[in-house]
Each structure stands twice: as structure tokens, then as C-alpha cells.
């Protein structure tokens, strides 16, 4: 018995829709109830939110295309200004007509112009009084545009209807009925982060939860290669999820990994060394390759074709050029020291900073120091968060003798008068200039996922970070700047 039922649409169409959106039947059923029949008025605006790769965009595109509902689909990242966004909506609306294949770009500077041109474009289309859907993907970008854009989109149905009624006051005939329009916002953040301080029309909100491991198993096993049985491919997906599910739950990334490694999983079967039920042999063959793939989850350091060539070479992970080749990561010179300082702050206890980074700390006997503090491996416990001031203090220490006094640096010296009312000496001012000139590098390292921001930027005690790179990664980075990081790590005393 099908899960999707609606009197306005044929059962065969709903059955095909259900097969295209596995594990999202409840959300599609809710959307069908909201949409109603083609000619019915629906909610003026719908807000759909959920984490990345939770099926929001795919479900909306599949639903609108399968049911052949008139719609416009725009990605707000591609059209990042209000003018580009409004003009793209008008162009796609013109292209809905089979007669207009190449629509000309219309100038639309204000939302009032957009409503006027939108009314004209809708009137020229043969929509048979159906509801028109405007879907704005990555809608969080609307918050970066003019303040009136988001509230206007939420009330577009009202603005359009009021304009139509105003134009018909002097008409003797009202045979043409108003067409309905619904704006659908797709976002990865919750509505509370959208709501303007002045208030606005509240949309209907719908949440797309993350896929569970059972859902991922079902989706990934859905399109198995025809030359192999469904059970064989499902067993492979089960192995893949057993390895990657704890570190990666992104459906697109898992689909990429599944397609990339399946040929290696099939090798014993192709060579005749095993059959499809010899799971032990199949696992022993695929295990080292999954470990290699674990090093590049999300990073995409090499292309799929390069990965296939490396698999054919059958080398050790450390011998693979291009795969996790951390020495080839291009970072600015002082950004490398910033990352090294972040790693030291994450894996060294605070009490050891005096020993490692203070020039005149006096003698500290290693034996008594180790007895006083029972040593446990910080690398096994994982990175610890650290405040920004500790990061900068360590950076000052390790980069102290590497500052080149240039004319550009000395020209910045007048900017370095701090609130304590003193002018820094030459050596300290050079270090602060480095921080000022490269402070944006912290944000860049967070964007590259080499650092992780812990908490929020508006905390009273300042932001806290932790370093997310591995020991091999940071050793490779340290070698490029001739810095022996092992001498500064507490675990290697």
C-alpha cells in the first residue's frame, strides 16, 4: 500500500514520487497536504530547514517536477544580490512558457518593480489559475541583502493580490481569477535566526531531520550496479557505513565514497578468488583502501581518477603522493606558525606553557616535573579548547626570532598604542603587527576546518578554538618552516 495519497494527483504519479524520495515520505506527505490541489490557495510562505544533505533541495525539486507544478527554483548563493535574484526569478518565469525559449533580462531595481513585472509575467503564462511556487535555496543568504527583501518575499502573495485588486477597481468584468503564489525558503539554519527585529509574517515551518544509519543504508543500496545482486551491494554499503558513519553522515560524501571504492571491493570476485558471500575475504581486501579513504573525507585532495590510479598502484598510505600530502598544503608563512601555535595550545596542558615558551623560567627538573603531574597522553584524549590570548602568546614565543624588520612593518608602528597608554618596544611591536596583519588568517583556518570555533564569538571571555589537524599534518607543516614541533609537545618529553 503506498504511503503517499492525495485525491488531486494520480496514484501512479504518487507511487513514482514515493520511489524517488525514499525515507522522506512523511515530509512529502506533509507538503502535499499543504499544497492542496493545483488551483487552491496555499500558505503564502513555507520555511523548510535541516542540516546539510538532509534532502531538502532534492525533495522539493523532485516533488515539483514529478507533479508538474509551475515553479521557479533559484539558488541564493549564485544570485547573491537582490537585483540578480529578482531578475533571475523573472527570467525563469518567462521561460516557463513553451513559446518563450530565450527570455531577455529585465531590469529590476526595487521590489516594487519586481511585483509589477511579476504580475505581467504571470499574466502572460498559461498557468490555468494554478499556484506558482518560488523556491529560494540557501535562503540564509537573504539576511545579507536589503532589510526589506525577506519580509517582502514572505508577503509576496499578499502584495501580488492587493496589486491585482487595485487594478480591477474600475473594471466592469472580473472574470479572471487571481493566481496564487507561494514562496518556499530552504535553509540550513532555524527560523529564529531569520526573524527580523521589527517582526514579519511568520511562515509555515517544516523540519527535515538527519538521515539515520538505516535510512542511509536504504538510500545508498537503492541504485546498485545491475551486474551484481542487491544483497551483495547492500553488504558493501553496510561495511562502508560501519567505517565512515561515526565521522561522516553527509549523504553526498557517502555516495562519493561508495562509488569510489566499490571496484576495489569487487576485485576478489572479478579475479575468481572469492564469491559474493565470502565477506571475510572481501573485507580483508577492502580494509586498507577504506583506511586510505578515511584520510580524505570531505577534503577532496585528489580527483576520482587520481584515486583510482593510486588504488591500482597498491602502495602504502605514506607512499601515496597527492593523497593526504599535507606538506603540499599552501598556507602563508605566518599562518603556518599560527596553526602550529594552535596545535601546541590544544595538546599541551596550560601548566607546561612556562616550561616551553618562557625564556627565563629557571631550571625545572624533568623527573620531579613528571612525578608531580601524572602523565597521560593528550593525543589520545583529543584536542582541548583554548582562548585566543593563549594562542597569541604562544605565537609570540615561537615566531620571536623569525620576524624580518621591513619598512612596511615599521610604518604600522603608530597603530600599536594600546589602552594601557604605553608604546610597545620595537620587538613587541613587530609581533603585534604580525598579528594585526594576519588576524584574518584565524578565520581562514576555521573556514578550512583546520581550526574549530568552540562556542560563540559573542562570549564575554572571548572566542575559544581547538586545532583539528593530525600529528602527521602538523609535523609536515612544521618541516616547511624548519620548526621542530616535537620538542614543544608535552607528550614527547
Phi, psi and omega per residue, in radians:
X1 nan 2.242 -3.103
X2 -1.190 2.579 3.123
X3 -1.427 -0.449 -3.104
X4 -1.714 2.160 3.113
X5 -2.424 2.343 3.089
X6 -2.780 2.268 -3.071
X7 -1.182 -0.327 -3.069
X8 -1.449 -0.205 -3.053
X9 -2.226 2.538 -3.125
X10 -1.074 2.582 -3.119
X11 -1.112 -0.636 3.136
X12 -1.114 -0.684 3.121
X13 -1.148 -0.733 3.123
X14 -1.178 -0.600 3.116
X15 -1.171 -0.719 3.093
X16 -1.160 -0.675 3.096
X17 -1.093 -0.708 3.140
X18 -1.112 -0.637 3.131
X19 -1.236 -0.410 -3.104
X20 -1.509 -0.335 -3.087
X21 -2.176 1.153 -3.141
X22 -1.112 2.503 3.081
X23 1.186 0.241 3.054
X24 -2.278 0.496 -3.098
X25 -1.152 -0.682 -3.104
X26 -1.155 -0.699 3.123
X27 -1.194 -0.694 3.118
X28 -1.178 -0.675 3.102
X29 -1.101 -0.674 3.094
X30 -1.142 -0.730 3.130
X31 -1.142 -0.668 3.094
X32 -1.090 -0.700 3.111
X33 -1.143 -0.646 -3.141
X34 -1.242 -0.754 -3.092
X35 -1.161 -0.699 -3.095
X36 1.195 -2.696 3.103
X37 -1.379 2.908 -3.001
X38 -1.063 -0.668 -3.041
X39 -1.611 -0.042 -3.091
X40 -1.443 2.610 3.013
X41 -1.291 2.427 3.124
X42 -2.160 -2.938 -3.128
X43 -1.080 2.438 3.102
X44 -1.070 -0.607 -3.114
X45 -2.604 2.504 -3.141
X46 -2.247 2.298 -3.139
X47 -1.975 2.009 -3.139
X48 -1.942 2.185 -3.100
X49 -2.347 2.756 -3.138
X50 2.940 2.906 -3.110
X51 -1.166 2.959 3.111
X52 -1.050 2.484 3.123
X53 1.078 0.642 3.029
X54 -1.769 0.120 3.000
X55 1.607 0.202 -3.076
X56 -1.103 -0.965 -3.100
X57 -1.137 -0.789 -3.103
X58 -1.097 -0.749 -3.117
X59 -1.125 -0.769 -3.126
X60 -1.144 -0.767 3.126
X61 -1.105 -0.774 -3.124
X62 -1.148 -0.723 -3.130
X63 -1.104 -0.850 -3.097
X64 -1.196 -0.669 -3.132
X65 -1.277 -0.697 -3.111
X66 -1.189 -0.722 3.128
X67 -1.466 -0.047 3.109
X68 0.964 0.829 3.087
X69 -1.557 2.401 3.122
X70 -1.136 2.235 -3.059
X71 -2.706 2.847 3.034
X72 -2.219 2.272 -3.079
X73 -2.147 2.046 -3.054
X74 -2.278 2.350 3.041
X75 -1.622 2.088 -3.051
X76 -1.266 -0.249 3.061
X77 -1.317 -0.687 3.124
X78 -1.213 -0.683 -3.124
X79 -1.941 1.488 -2.856
X80 -1.589 -0.027 3.039
X81 -2.068 2.772 -3.104
X82 -1.087 -0.661 -3.129
X83 -1.151 -0.809 3.109
X84 -1.072 -0.703 -3.111
X85 -1.143 -0.841 -3.111
X86 -1.149 -0.695 3.133
X87 -1.179 -0.640 3.116
X88 -1.148 -0.655 3.093
X89 -1.083 -0.764 3.140
X90 -1.142 -0.684 3.140
X91 -1.153 -0.803 3.121
X92 -1.110 -0.601 3.118
X93 -1.160 -0.668 3.074
X94 -1.158 -0.624 -3.121
X95 -1.287 -0.187 3.090
X96 -1.101 -0.462 -3.130
X97 -1.417 2.387 3.120
X98 -1.190 -0.387 -3.117
X99 -1.365 -0.506 -3.107
X100 -1.828 1.765 -3.087
X101 -1.639 -0.592 -3.131
X102 -2.201 1.625 -3.114
X103 -1.384 2.495 3.098
X104 -1.482 2.593 -3.119
X105 -1.264 2.254 3.127
X106 -1.775 2.387 3.123
X107 -1.289 2.275 -3.111
X108 -2.510 1.709 -3.059
X109 -1.581 -0.522 -3.095
X110 -2.224 2.877 3.134
X111 -1.244 -0.483 3.068
X112 -1.126 -0.719 3.042
X113 -1.093 -0.670 -3.135
X114 -1.098 -0.763 3.138
X115 -1.091 -0.713 3.127
X116 -1.134 -0.831 3.138
X117 -1.213 -0.577 3.104
X118 -1.120 -0.731 3.117
X119 -1.078 -0.733 3.132
X120 -1.156 -0.701 -3.131
X121 -1.175 -0.699 3.132
X122 -1.166 -0.673 -3.129
X123 -1.138 -0.494 -3.114
X124 -1.445 -0.159 -3.120
X125 -1.683 2.589 3.097
X126 -1.610 1.323 -3.094
X127 -1.619 -0.106 3.121
X128 0.940 0.765 3.093
X129 1.003 0.570 3.116
X130 -1.531 2.808 3.070
X131 -1.283 2.310 3.082
X132 -1.742 2.296 -3.110
X133 -1.898 2.221 3.040
X134 -1.893 1.950 -3.086
X135 -1.819 2.142 3.129
X136 -1.940 1.779 3.120
X137 -1.410 2.644 -3.056
X138 0.929 0.886 -3.016
X139 -1.186 -0.222 3.109
X140 -1.072 -0.344 3.099
X141 -1.191 -0.326 3.110
X142 -1.100 -0.451 3.140
X143 -1.174 -0.347 3.130
X144 -1.532 -0.114 -3.111
X145 -1.630 -2.965 -3.125
X146 -1.031 2.664 -3.022
X147 -1.148 -0.394 -3.070
X148 -1.562 -0.135 -3.028
X149 -1.186 -0.895 -3.102
X150 -1.110 -0.885 3.101
X151 -1.042 -0.601 -3.133
X152 -1.195 -0.704 3.102
X153 -1.131 -0.644 3.139
X154 -1.162 -0.432 -3.138
X155 -1.980 0.383 -3.091
X156 -1.066 -0.658 3.122
X157 -1.051 -0.759 3.140
X158 -1.185 -0.747 3.136
X159 -1.104 -0.723 -3.110
X160 -1.189 -0.761 -3.123
X161 -1.162 -0.740 3.129
X162 -1.084 -0.677 3.140
X163 -1.171 -0.672 3.107
X164 -1.131 -0.757 -3.119
X165 -1.164 -0.627 3.137
X166 -1.153 -0.588 -3.126
X167 -1.354 -0.270 -3.078
X168 -1.769 0.109 -3.098
X169 -1.096 -0.628 -3.091
X170 -1.698 0.099 -3.135
X171 -1.455 2.470 3.106
X172 -1.466 -0.381 -3.129
X173 -2.119 2.431 3.102
X174 -2.204 0.799 -3.093
X175 -1.253 -0.470 -3.115
X176 -1.467 2.181 -3.141
X177 -1.501 2.700 3.118
X178 -1.258 2.451 3.060
X179 -1.570 2.588 -3.091
X180 -1.671 2.643 3.070
X181 -2.374 2.392 3.124
X182 -2.226 2.289 3.113
X183 -1.766 2.194 3.136
X184 -1.955 2.130 3.124
X185 -1.813 2.225 3.087
X186 -1.947 2.221 -3.052
X187 -2.610 2.805 3.078
X188 -1.714 -0.039 -3.134
X189 -2.066 2.855 -3.041
X190 -1.378 2.845 -3.083
X191 -1.147 -0.529 -3.119
X192 -1.031 -0.476 3.096
X193 -1.455 -0.124 3.074
X194 -1.646 -0.659 -2.915
X195 -0.976 2.102 3.117
X196 -1.158 2.715 -3.128
X197 -1.172 -0.458 -3.130
X198 -1.481 -0.085 -3.137
X199 1.528 2.689 3.137
X200 -2.828 3.101 3.113
X201 -1.155 2.255 -3.098
X202 -1.471 2.179 3.126
X203 -1.432 2.916 2.980
X204 -1.362 2.191 -3.071
X205 -1.793 2.471 3.129
X206 -2.406 2.261 -3.068
X207 -1.797 2.327 3.017
X208 -1.820 1.869 -3.138
X209 -1.253 2.886 3.073
X210 -1.174 2.679 3.060
X211 -1.254 2.372 3.026
X212 -1.376 3.025 3.141
X213 -1.150 -0.553 3.066
X214 -1.178 -0.685 3.094
X215 -1.138 -0.758 3.128
X216 -1.102 -0.685 3.101
X217 -1.058 -0.762 -3.114
X218 -1.191 -0.738 -3.097
X219 -1.210 -0.813 -3.098
X220 -1.182 -0.502 3.139
X221 -1.472 -0.087 -3.003
X222 -1.135 -0.801 -3.096
X223 -1.879 1.348 3.134
X224 -1.483 2.668 3.122
X225 -1.050 2.417 -3.068
X226 -1.154 -0.427 -3.099
X227 -1.355 -0.129 3.119
X228 -2.159 2.723 -3.111
X229 -1.294 2.803 -3.134
X230 -1.170 -0.632 3.139
X231 -1.159 -0.651 3.132
X232 -1.127 -0.791 3.138
X233 -1.217 -0.609 3.104
X234 -1.139 -0.629 3.086
X235 -1.146 -0.658 3.089
X236 -1.134 -0.759 3.113
X237 -1.104 -0.653 3.111
X238 -1.087 -0.717 3.084
X239 -1.145 -0.763 -3.130
X240 -1.059 -0.797 3.138
X241 -1.182 -0.587 3.093
X242 -1.070 -0.501 -3.136
X243 -1.545 -0.762 -2.932
X244 -1.783 -0.223 -2.978
X245 -1.108 -0.595 -3.101
X246 -1.259 -0.377 -3.099
X247 -1.970 -0.258 -3.069
X248 -2.587 2.120 3.088
X249 -2.160 0.294 3.094
X250 -1.394 2.057 -3.072
X251 -1.059 -0.726 -3.124
X252 -1.137 -0.710 3.122
X253 -1.151 -0.710 3.124
X254 -1.173 -0.651 3.066
X255 -1.102 -0.704 3.105
X256 -1.101 -0.795 3.139
X257 -1.135 -0.680 3.142
X258 -1.114 -0.774 3.141
X259 -1.208 -0.542 -3.053
X260 -1.314 -0.579 -3.002
X261 -1.867 -0.047 -3.063
X262 -1.166 -0.625 -3.135
X263 -1.090 -0.616 3.109
X264 -1.238 -0.581 3.115
X265 -1.159 -0.572 -3.080
X266 -1.475 -0.148 -3.036
X267 -0.952 -0.838 3.135
X268 -1.065 -0.578 3.114
X269 -1.243 -0.718 3.141
X270 -1.143 -0.684 3.139
X271 -1.371 -0.131 -3.132
X272 1.413 0.227 -3.135
X273 -1.466 -0.261 -3.127
X274 -2.713 2.835 3.029
X275 -1.859 -3.117 -3.043
X276 -1.196 -0.245 -3.121
X277 -1.726 -0.067 3.137
X278 -1.453 1.289 -3.055
X279 -1.130 -0.545 -3.127
X280 -1.139 -0.826 3.122
X281 -1.140 -0.690 3.137
X282 -1.125 -0.687 3.138
X283 -1.183 -0.744 -3.128
X284 -1.137 -0.499 3.130
X285 -1.349 -0.638 -3.051
X286 -1.569 -0.342 -3.023
X287 -0.986 -0.897 -3.121
X288 -1.101 -0.523 -3.124
X289 -1.315 -0.570 3.048
X290 -1.200 -0.580 3.076
X291 -1.137 -0.681 3.087
X292 -1.130 -0.752 -3.130
X293 -1.144 -0.494 3.128
X294 -1.069 -0.486 -3.107
X295 -1.276 -0.302 -3.045
X296 -2.091 0.343 3.096
X297 -1.076 2.231 -3.130
X298 1.289 -0.303 -2.968
X299 -1.473 -0.608 -3.118
X300 0.957 0.829 -3.100
X301 -1.224 -0.431 3.123
X302 -2.340 2.814 3.128
X303 -1.416 2.966 3.140
X304 -1.119 -0.678 3.138
X305 -1.159 -0.674 3.076
X306 -1.131 -0.684 3.131
X307 -1.105 -0.706 3.120
X308 -1.130 -0.688 3.103
X309 -1.151 -0.655 3.116
X310 -1.188 -0.613 3.082
X311 -1.139 -0.677 3.118
X312 -1.155 -0.566 3.116
X313 -1.183 -0.471 3.050
X314 0.996 0.775 3.131
X315 -1.699 3.042 3.097
X316 -1.334 2.695 -3.114
X317 -0.985 -0.636 -3.123
X318 -1.260 -0.299 -3.112
X319 -1.660 -0.050 -3.058
X320 -1.494 1.958 3.103
X321 -1.361 2.234 -3.141
X322 1.734 -0.397 3.126
X323 -1.697 1.977 -3.072
X324 0.946 0.643 3.114
X325 -1.398 1.397 -2.970
X326 -1.180 -0.387 3.133
X327 -1.181 -0.321 -3.110
X328 -1.624 0.063 3.084
X329 -1.221 2.139 -3.067
X330 -1.568 1.965 3.066
X331 -2.265 2.628 3.024
X332 -1.043 2.763 -3.020
X333 -0.987 -0.915 -3.087
X334 -1.339 -0.340 3.032
X335 -1.163 -0.568 3.081
X336 -1.118 -0.745 3.092
X337 -1.158 -0.608 3.093
X338 -1.106 -0.715 3.106
X339 -1.198 -0.666 3.083
X340 -1.105 -0.765 3.109
X341 -1.088 -0.673 3.115
X342 -1.137 -0.686 3.120
X343 -1.135 -0.753 3.121
X344 -1.111 -0.666 3.125
X345 -1.214 -0.495 -3.119
X346 -1.386 -0.577 -2.991
X347 -1.946 -0.069 3.049
X348 -1.828 2.350 3.036
X349 -1.083 2.660 -3.111
X350 -1.072 -0.600 -3.074
X351 -1.182 -0.260 -3.126
X352 -1.598 -0.086 -3.105
X353 -1.057 -0.640 -3.137
X354 -1.127 -0.690 -3.118
X355 -1.155 -0.736 -2.999
X356 -1.521 -0.593 -2.898
X357 -2.078 -0.117 3.110
X358 -1.630 2.268 -3.042
X359 -1.151 -0.817 -3.040
X360 -2.025 1.177 -3.118
X361 -1.594 -0.044 -3.081
X362 1.412 3.120 -3.121
X363 -1.489 2.300 3.054
X364 -2.162 1.961 -3.119
X365 -1.171 2.309 -3.075
X366 -1.140 -0.693 -3.078
X367 -1.155 -0.829 -3.141
X368 -1.165 -0.611 3.121
X369 -1.110 -0.722 -3.105
X370 -1.259 -0.597 3.118
X371 -1.211 -0.654 -3.093
X372 -1.166 -0.641 -3.103
X373 -2.085 1.883 3.105
X374 -1.001 2.206 -3.024
X375 -1.566 2.133 2.974
X376 -2.129 2.594 -3.057
X377 -1.218 2.013 3.085
X378 -1.246 -0.426 3.117
X379 -1.243 -0.471 3.052
X380 -1.355 -0.553 3.141
X381 -1.361 -0.354 3.126
X382 1.689 2.966 -3.096
X383 -1.217 2.515 3.110
X384 -1.852 2.535 3.093
X385 -1.215 2.646 -3.126
X386 -2.472 2.641 3.121
X387 -1.371 2.874 -3.094
X388 -1.163 -0.649 -3.091
X389 -1.156 -0.581 3.090
X390 -1.194 -0.689 3.095
X391 -1.042 -0.790 -3.118
X392 -1.194 -0.607 3.117
X393 -1.132 -0.750 3.098
X394 -1.161 -0.680 3.112
X395 -1.063 -0.754 3.109
X396 -0.999 -0.709 -3.055
X397 -1.214 -0.831 -3.026
X398 -1.390 -0.353 -3.127
X399 -1.793 0.121 -2.981
X400 -0.964 -0.849 -3.035
X401 -1.623 0.187 -3.068
X402 -1.962 0.152 -3.106
X403 -1.468 2.153 3.092
X404 -1.619 2.046 -3.117
X405 -1.277 1.734 3.141
X406 -1.832 2.915 3.136
X407 -1.122 -0.611 -3.134
X408 -1.130 -0.673 3.137
X409 -1.198 -0.787 -3.123
X410 -1.126 -0.494 3.136
X411 -1.208 -0.308 -3.139
X412 -1.567 -0.048 -3.031
X413 -1.006 -0.659 -3.134
X414 -1.081 -0.316 -3.135
X415 -1.368 -0.115 -2.929
X416 -1.781 0.505 3.011
X417 -1.490 2.027 -3.055
X418 -1.659 3.050 -3.011
X419 -1.137 -0.316 -3.134
X420 -1.318 -0.071 3.015
X421 1.465 0.243 -3.138
X422 -2.055 2.706 3.047
X423 -1.684 2.277 -3.098
X424 -1.192 2.650 3.052
X425 -1.247 3.015 -2.993
X426 -1.051 -0.800 -3.073
X427 -1.119 -0.796 -3.109
X428 -1.211 -0.615 -3.141
X429 -1.151 -0.629 3.107
X430 -1.075 -0.723 -3.128
X431 -1.168 -0.700 3.123
X432 -1.193 -0.581 3.073
X433 -1.102 -0.700 3.104
X434 -1.032 -0.765 -3.137
X435 -1.135 -0.750 -3.140
X436 -1.123 -0.700 -3.092
X437 -1.317 -0.409 -3.073
X438 -2.086 0.323 -3.122
X439 -1.124 -0.543 3.099
X440 -1.152 -0.285 3.129
X441 -1.128 -0.495 3.103
X442 -1.100 -0.795 3.089
X443 -1.095 -0.664 3.123
X444 -1.140 -0.699 3.122
X445 -1.166 -0.600 3.061
X446 -1.174 -0.731 3.110
X447 -1.078 -0.655 3.113
X448 -1.363 -0.005 3.133
X449 1.129 0.422 3.000
X450 -1.510 -0.466 2.965
X451 -2.120 2.656 3.098
X452 -2.130 2.315 3.098
X453 -1.447 2.160 -3.127
X454 -1.797 2.115 -3.097
X455 1.506 -2.560 -3.063
X456 -2.215 2.764 -3.140
X457 -1.211 -0.373 -3.055
X458 -1.610 0.287 3.107
X459 -1.180 2.557 -3.091
X460 -1.145 -0.586 -3.110
X461 -1.590 0.234 3.082
X462 1.548 2.904 -3.118
X463 -1.241 2.659 3.084
X464 -2.171 2.500 -3.083
X465 -2.260 2.918 2.908
X466 -2.546 2.601 -3.081
X467 -1.509 2.345 -3.046
X468 -1.912 0.075 -3.082
X469 -1.523 2.843 -3.121
X470 -1.517 2.975 3.131
X471 -1.142 -0.721 3.114
X472 -1.074 -0.691 3.132
X473 -1.073 -0.889 -3.042
X474 -1.235 -0.526 3.072
X475 -1.171 -0.663 3.100
X476 -1.161 -0.710 3.097
X477 -1.125 -0.738 -3.118
X478 -1.135 -0.599 3.133
X479 -1.134 -0.540 -3.126
X480 -1.213 -0.318 3.123
X481 -2.036 0.256 3.100
X482 0.987 0.818 3.125
X483 -2.057 2.151 -3.138
X484 -1.517 1.612 -3.033
X485 -1.273 -0.426 -3.108
X486 -1.091 -0.573 -3.141
X487 -1.174 -0.281 -3.084
X488 -1.908 0.155 -3.131
X489 -1.793 2.257 -3.081
X490 -1.136 -0.587 -3.116
X491 -1.161 -0.292 -3.058
X492 -1.926 0.336 3.059
X493 -1.192 nan nan
